[in-house]
Amino acid sequence: MLKKWMNTFSGLAMMCAAMSPAYAAWPDRPITFVVPYTPGTGIDTIARQLAARLPQALGQPVIVENVPGASGNIGSEKVARSKPDGYTFLVQVNTLVMNKSLYPKLPYDPVNDFDPVSQTSWGTLLLVENPSVQKTSTVKDIIDLAKSRPKQLTYATPGVGTPHHLAMALFLQQGNVDMLHVPYKGTAGAVTDLLGGRIDYMFLPVHVALPHIQSGKLKAVATGSAKRLPQLPEVPTLSEAGVTSDNLDMWYGVLAPKGTPPDVVDRLNQEIAKILAETEVAKAFESQGMVPAPSAPDAFRSLITKDEKRWAEVVKKGNISTE
């Protein structure tokens, strides 16, 4: 009887092993990184840097697929609806959580339909000013001027609901002032008018703003990061200026469809951390205004959850709508 029971138990164990996915062998075919924006963006840079190096560690090709459209929602939805088998991942920026409030009819949940793998980097936004606005350019000066000229000062963004827009919305809410929002279809036109004096202020990624600051065409007022930038050590943070303690930097990261095996997520997380420690990767990120910042999946989840609530409050208070 004992022998019969042991044989039965052994048989069941073998059956369970056969039925269970062989995640220990992951990956056994190519992996796809979906980038929900066009080639050449910061997110695309992240994906391609990882895709060039992961095959050496994983033994399989990593394909970058650009699926742009609808502020990143088309590509993000594609990954959210993908099979959670460890072969499709999303490379995104914090617009993912902003979109939850901006597009209430989204056919997927930007927070609950993904398993965070790892944050990859931070991208700093700088509050810049056209020098023709006023002789001084402290944050307090801007707030005082805006209070004396409500809705007369202007700020540009690459579009409604972009990180640039919500960063300025939060800044204005914290300062209890208002300016006229002038949305553009992309950054190029906005910067052109900012440089030409037709726009007064803007939040810009540091790598976009820096050449114009160095040439004297723009003035850096404050950085949205948690600490001062090594490129601009004299420029205070918004927190130091007493306006907001929030970190307005954009986070970037890799996410998987909800239900992806934890051991797959952990393995990819470890490999991403190794890649982000490479000097060449740091230089490539710097060219796009980013600083490598790997994180554990749980830490990335906490950041996403906190950020979703924060930007939801900003959108609601500012009555911001993409429609």
C-alpha positions, 0 to 999 in steps of 0.5 A: 500500500505504501509503495502504491501511494508513493508511486501515485504521489510521484506520478502526481508530482511529475504531472504538476511539473509537466503542467507548470510553465517552465519559468526556470527556462525563461526566456526561450524565445525573443522578448518585445519591449513596446515603446508607446512613442516614436523613435528617438524619444527618451523612452525609446533610448531606454528601450534600445539601450536595454535591448542591446545588452539584455540578449547577452544575459538572457540568451534571446533577442530583445525587439523594440516595437514603437507603437505611438499614438494617443499620448502613449495609450495605444502602446500601453493598452497593447501591453496591458492586453498582452499575455502575461508570459514574460515576453512582452514589456512596456517602457513608459514615463509618468504620463502613464499614471497622468493619463488615468485622470486625463482619459477617464474612459481608458479601456485599461487601468494604467495602474492596476493592469501592470506589474512594475519591473523596475524604474530606469531613470529620472528626467529633470524638468527646469522652470525657465523664463525668457529674459525679457520678462523681468530683470530678476528671476527668482521663484518669488519674483515670478509669483509676485508678478503673476499675482499682480498680472493675473492670467496675463503671463503666459506659459507653453507646453508640448500639449495638454496633459503632458508632464510639462503641463502638469508640472506647471499646473502644480507649481501654479496651484502651490503658488496660488497664482494663475497664468495663461496656458498656451499648448503646442503640438510638441516641444519644438514650436513651444521652445521657438516662441519661448526664445522669441519672447512670445511666451514667458515661461515653460518647464523644459527637460534639462537637456533641452533647456541647457544650451539656451541657458548657457547662451543667455537666451533663457534663464533657469529659475528653479529645478523640479528635482529633489536636489540641485543639478550638477550642471546648474549648481546655482539654480535652486530647487522649487522646494528650496524656493519654498513653493513645493516639496514635490519632486516634479521629475519625470520617472521612466521605467519598465512594466509587465502585463498584470500576472507576469510570473514574479520570478521573471519580473525579478530576473529582469529587474536584476539584469536591468540594474546591472545594465544601468550601472554601465558608464556607457548607458549613463552617458546615453541617458544623459544625452536625453536628460536622464539619470539612471535610477534602478529600483526594486519592483515594490519600490517602483510600485509605491512610486507609481501609486503615490504619483497617480494620486498626486496627479489626479489631485492636480488634474481635478483642482486645475479642471484639466481635460484633454477633450 
